[in-house]
Amino acid sequence: MSIRIFWILAATVFLSACANTTRPGAVGVNRSQFMMASSEDVNRLSAVSYNEQNQKAKEKNILVTSGPTYDRLKFIANRLIPQTEAFRDDTRQWDWRLTLIDAPILNASCAPGGKITFYTGIIEQLNLNDDEIAAIMGHEIAHALREHGRERVSQAAAQNVLVNIAMAVAGPYGSAVSAANQVAQYAIVLPNSRENESEADAIGLELAARAGYNPIGAITVWQKMLKATKANSSPEFLSTHPSGEIRIEQLTALLPSVESLYKAAPKPPHTKKL
Ligand SMILES: [Zn+2]
């Protein structure tokens, strides 16, 4: 296959599926996203693994469904979730869930479709205040709003499509195959994840500010995270959320854009640290 035809085919695949999952908000996230997989498929599969995670935690007797830490998280989630409507219209219909697992793990996540997980380890070891919990939860919710999981699946699917196109013409060991792999690896997969992190930071900052949580929490939580990394081995959260210093710089630059939202928002009562 000529290089030219290959690129035309590759471009067709990309252009056929560009979308934007969210409105830009005050923080101005407006990157066009490449989506091949459907939201329904990704959300359904994600819910299966979320339920499995919860079932395993239940069997180990570490699934927390009541008590002060659970109530605290639930209260913050209930303030953050309505703010997601600033970014997209359908989140009121989402089946939002909150899971708290009692384990010394420095991690939190929000699976596609609004399935939040927190570990007691991140709250206790970093001694998080409510603003900081809101910052982390807002960041994780933002990944779900932007459908970053679906984007990653789409990228993997596109990689296969490109490989298949190349293989069909050049054979399995043709040079076009390695070209296709390289395209997918370097042009799609690698640069995007860093970008996704910045988007989640920006949208998370705005969600917290709109919910009345001090956006400074997003800065202090990263400072704590960096300190924790230097003190012990690398926390799980940092393996998926690298380069704290750059984040702190970017978040600091975004603070003025959410200042008026924070000032206008009704403030929550803050939980006293135990
Ligand atoms: Zn993230």
Residues whose N, C-alpha, C, O or C-beta is under 5 A from the ligand:
A	BS01	ZN	E197 A200 T240 H241
